[in-house]
Structure formats: structure tokens, C-alpha cells
Amino acid sequence: MSAEIVRSVIERGDLAHLALFLWAVAASLLGLLLLRELTASNRRFSEFVQELARLNRLLSGQETGRARSWGGDRCDSAHEGHEDRDQLLRPSGSDVSGNGG
């Protein structure tokens, strides 16, 4: 079919339309190629995110059947353990009263 179109355009001597047609075909093919690559890229990224989620589950102990908590046994109530945290947040050598001395 495209050969018939090209032959018709050449017979009529309308090279500008032929050039425009070829540009449109090339642009469409390039667009389809980019769409295919974008789809493949999205698929690879999705697989990457799934692997990260699996790694997070593995490291947190959910895939082995035992839940591992990061320091959950240290601080059972909301009021315990704040002294350690406050010590870590306070810069060394500073006075709590703000006198600077």
C-alpha cells in the first residue's frame, strides 16, 4: 500500500508531500520505539521495587516467620528510655541551663 502512495506522489511530482509523509512515518516509528522502551523500563523498575520490598521483608524477619523489632524490647512503655535519647541529642560540652559556662 505504501508503494502505491509513493508511486502516486512521485507521478504527480509533489515531493513536499512525499517528504512530509516520510517524516510522519519516521516520527511514528520513533514514537512506537520509545513507547516500547518506556514500557520495558517501567517493567524493570517495577521488578526492582518488588525486589527491594522482598529484601526489606527478608531483613525484617517477616519471610522467615519471625518478626524482628529494631530496639522494641528496650523501650516497652512510652516513658522509658528518654534519658538515653536526650543524652544523644544534647551536644557534648554544652550546658543544659543555657549559661554556656
Backbone hydrogen bonds, N-H to C=O, Kabsch-Sander energy under -0.5 kcal/mol:
donor,donor_aa,acceptor,acceptor_aa,energy
5,I,1,M,-1.8
6,V,2,S,-2.6
7,R,3,A,-2.6
8,S,4,E,-2.4
9,V,5,I,-2.4
10,I,6,V,-2.6
11,E,7,R,-2.4
12,R,8,S,-1.7
13,G,9,V,-1.0
14,D,9,V,-1.8
15,L,13,G,-1.2
18,L,14,D,-1.4
19,A,15,L,-2.7
20,L,16,A,-2.3
21,F,17,H,-2.6
22,L,18,L,-2.7
23,W,19,A,-2.3
24,A,20,L,-2.4
25,V,21,F,-2.4
26,A,22,L,-2.5
27,A,23,W,-2.7
28,S,24,A,-2.3
29,L,25,V,-2.5
30,L,26,A,-2.4
31,G,27,A,-2.4
32,L,28,S,-2.4
33,L,29,L,-2.3
34,L,30,L,-2.6
35,L,31,G,-2.3
36,R,32,L,-2.2
37,E,33,L,-2.3
38,L,34,L,-2.5
39,T,35,L,-2.2
40,A,36,R,-2.1
41,S,37,E,-2.4
42,N,38,L,-2.6
43,R,39,T,-2.1
44,R,40,A,-2.4
45,F,41,S,-2.5
46,S,42,N,-2.4
47,E,43,R,-2.2
48,F,44,R,-2.1
49,V,45,F,-2.5
50,Q,46,S,-2.3
51,E,47,E,-2.1
52,L,48,F,-2.2
53,A,49,V,-2.4
54,R,50,Q,-2.3
55,L,51,E,-2.4
56,N,52,L,-2.6
57,R,53,A,-2.4
58,L,54,R,-2.4
59,L,55,L,-2.9
60,S,56,N,-1.9
61,G,57,R,-0.6
61,G,58,L,-0.8
62,Q,57,R,-1.7
63,E,57,R,-1.0
66,R,61,G,-1.1
68,R,60,S,-2.1
68,R,66,R,-0.5
69,S,67,A,-0.5
71,G,69,S,-1.4
74,R,71,G,-0.7
75,C,71,G,-0.8
76,D,74,R,-0.5
80,E,77,S,-0.7
82,H,79,H,-0.5
85,R,81,G,-1.4
86,D,82,H,-2.8
87,Q,83,E,-2.1
88,L,84,D,-1.8
89,L,85,R,-2.0
90,R,86,D,-1.5
94,S,91,P,-1.3
98,G,95,D,-0.8
